[in-house]
Amino acid sequence: MASLPFIFFLSFFIISTILTSAGAAAAATIKLSLSPFPHPSSSHPYQILNNLVTSSVARAHHLKHPKAKADNTTSSLLRASLFPHSYGGYTISLKFGTPPQTLPFIMDTGSSLSWFPCTSRYLCSQCAFPNVDPAKIPTFAPKLSSSKKLVGCRNPKCSWLFGPDVASRCQDCEPTSENCTQTCPPYLIQYGLGSTAGLLLVENLVFPQKTFQDFLVGCSILSNRQPAGIAGFGRSAESLPSQLGLKKFSYCLVSRRFDDTGVSSNMLLETGSGSGDAKTPGLSYTPFYRNQVASNPNFKEFYYVTLRKILVGDQHVKVPYSYLVPGSDGNGGTIVDSGSTFTFMERPVFEVVTKEFEKQMGNYRRAREIENISGLSPCFNISGYTSIKFPELSFQFKGGAKMALPLVNYFSFVGDDKVACLMIVSDNVVGQGSHGGPAIILGSFQQQNYYIEFDMANNRFGWAERSCA
């Protein structure tokens, strides 16, 4: 948690930076491109995997313990490209400002605020990613945009981020004052291993078919391990889907090779009025819902789905019910998160799943040395075998819909394909008090080569296996 002196200094620094560098309905569908983003450099594949495991577990800890913060309908699609990167995420390009400035953003369904690296004074620590020069990270220049505006304390959008606490943070605004000029307080947001801090702006978000005015976006000056901005696709008011009034959004993640190829796939954003219930042909669906527990309102921005069963081969793994469905305290359940690389399972869930894999793959020797280096477990030595049998991993959801993962979505072959490692992660926290937040987080590695749809109008999550390249 940042100290008050730091927050006040940050607020003054950002306001002065922005002010000195700048003057103060119809249905539509938007298409974007997704691209994976680079991870800290390493020439050794095992170390790359270890970095991804560490970031996935850290991301899970953050999500589990977030800080306070066909009918008569007409619709159209906005399109963008998604690019995969070696660090484990996918980026889209968005245009902000007048005239528009194009910047890359990591697509994240586990958070809501969208923000960009802002001004020429942007600082990012620990941002030496492959193919990324921290000194040359693309930034938004407020001075070049005629449509940017700082958000004031009286602007209702300030409370989107700070909630009822905004009044105590805006103490220069008297309750009876109608002309308060105090700026909305600076934000400080954590993303597992990363973080960012800045001030809120309203700015034009520009697509070829339509411009969205007064879009709330963060102008970040200081970040840690965040060499690109975030496009927040969560469920809170400040999220991109909420501000654009999306009926649904969908994406297809190209297969990740832990590199930075130029291959991309499409992301579709559908806007419009009405709530038609027509399903996309070929997709399986399960409802998604909000976790309404009052003790942690941050859980409400996640996309929860009801996971009924986990199957390894034809064996139903016995997962305690308390982990599959949120309890009265809001802990437990499953969420879908594009910002997590590998699927995370709380230790009791992870152990029953991995034990079943160990049982069914008992003919193969464990590669303990690779487990220690990579952080993945279990790993099996498959050298010398001409025919290898892997159990299928399947998730069965409420309504009976089943996601049977292709092998490359849950096993990775390393060391000249002599070792196969399960690409599911957990932490070492066990015992009383360890259970908190979502118990299972479905990450992007397990979503690759699936067409994924978030139907906001009908509160349902859809998928179908596809070749996304």
FENSUL-V469865 format. One line per field, one symbol per residue. phi: phi as a letter, one per 30 degrees, with the letter a starting at -180 (. if undefined). A space follows every 50 residues. Layout:
phi=???
This chain:
phi=.dddedddddedddddddddcade.ddabccbccbdcdcedadcdddedd dddeddddddedddbddda.addcabcccbcccdbddjcbcbcbcbjbdd ccbdbddbdcbcdcbbebidcebbdhcddeibcedbdebdcedccdcdbd dcdddedddecciddddddcddcdecdcbdcddeedcbbcbidcaablbd bcbdcccecaccdhddbdcdcbbbhbdbdccdcdcdddddedddiddabb abdddcchbbdddbbcbcccckcibecdcdeiccbbdcbcddeddbdddd ddcdbcddbccciccdddceedddbeddcidjjbbcbddcdcdcbeedde ddddddddddcddcddcdddddddicadcbdcdjccbbccddcbcccejj dbccddedcbbccbihicbccdccbbccdbjejddaiedbbdddddcdhb dcbcdddchbcbaadbcdd
